[in-house]
């Protein structure tokens, strides 16, 4: 997300907030210890950010 203009704004508990000042979008990302994020949650976050899942590189 940082490569797409989002920057870490703050964290509260197990959630991190990222903000993009160009699009005025705030995204909440759940961080739950060592657990993997569920696929549906991941895809929803991508949709909210406007990042195309087909352009991801790992």
Contact map, one row per residue, 1 for C-alpha under 8 A:
1111111000000000000000000000000000000000000000001000000000
1111111100000000000000000000000000000000000000000000000000
1111110000000000000000000000000000000000000000000000000000
1111110000000000000000000000000000000000000000000010000000
1111111000000000000111000000000000000000000000000000000000
1111111100000000011110000000000000000000000000000000000000
1100111110000000011100000000000000000000000000000000000000
0100011111000001111000000000000000000000000000000000000000
0000001111100001111000000000000000000000000000000000000000
0000000111110001110000000000000000000000000000000000000000
0000000011111111100000000000000000000000000000000000000000
0000000001111111000000000000000000000000000000000000000000
0000000000111110000000000000000000000000000000000000000000
0000000000111111000000000000011100000000000000000000000000
0000000000111111100000000001111000000000000000000000000000
0000000111110111110000000001111000000000000000000000000000
0000000111100011111000000111100000000000000000000000000000
0000011111000001111100000111100000000000000000000000000000
0000011110000000111110011110000000000000000000000000000000
0000111000000000011111111100000000000000000000000000000000
0000110000000000001111111000000000000000000000000000000000
0000100000000000000111110000000000000000000000000000000000
0000000000000000000111111000000000000000000000000000000000
0000000000000000001111111100000000000000000000000000000000
0000000000000000001110111110000000000000000000001000000000
0000000000000000111100011111000000000000000000000000000000
0000000000000000111000001111100000000000000010011000000000
0000000000000011110000000111110000000000000000000000000000
0000000000000011110000000011111000000000000010000000000000
0000000000000111000000000001111100001000000000000000000000
0000000000000111000000000000111110001000000000000000000000
0000000000000100000000000000011111110000000000000000000000
0000000000000000000000000000001111100000000000000000000000
0000000000000000000000000000000111110000000000000000000000
0000000000000000000000000000000111111000000000000000000000
0000000000000000000000000000000101111100000000000000000000
0000000000000000000000000000011000111110110000000000000000
0000000000000000000000000000000000011111110000000000000000
0000000000000000000000000000000000001111111000000000000000
0000000000000000000000000000000000000111111100000000000000
0000000000000000000000000000000000001111111110000000000000
0000000000000000000000000000000000001111111111000000000000
0000000000000000000000000000000000000011111111100000100000
0000000000000000000000000000000000000001111111110000000000
0000000000000000000000000010100000000000111111111000000000
0000000000000000000000000000000000000000011111111111100000
0000000000000000000000000000000000000000001111111111000000
0000000000000000000000000010000000000000000111111110000000
1000000000000000000000001010000000000000000011111110000000
0000000000000000000000000000000000000000000001111111000000
0001000000000000000000000000000000000000000001111111101000
0000000000000000000000000000000000000000000001100111111100
0000000000000000000000000000000000000000001001000011111100
0000000000000000000000000000000000000000000000000001111100
0000000000000000000000000000000000000000000000000011111110
0000000000000000000000000000000000000000000000000001111111
0000000000000000000000000000000000000000000000000000001111
0000000000000000000000000000000000000000000000000000000111
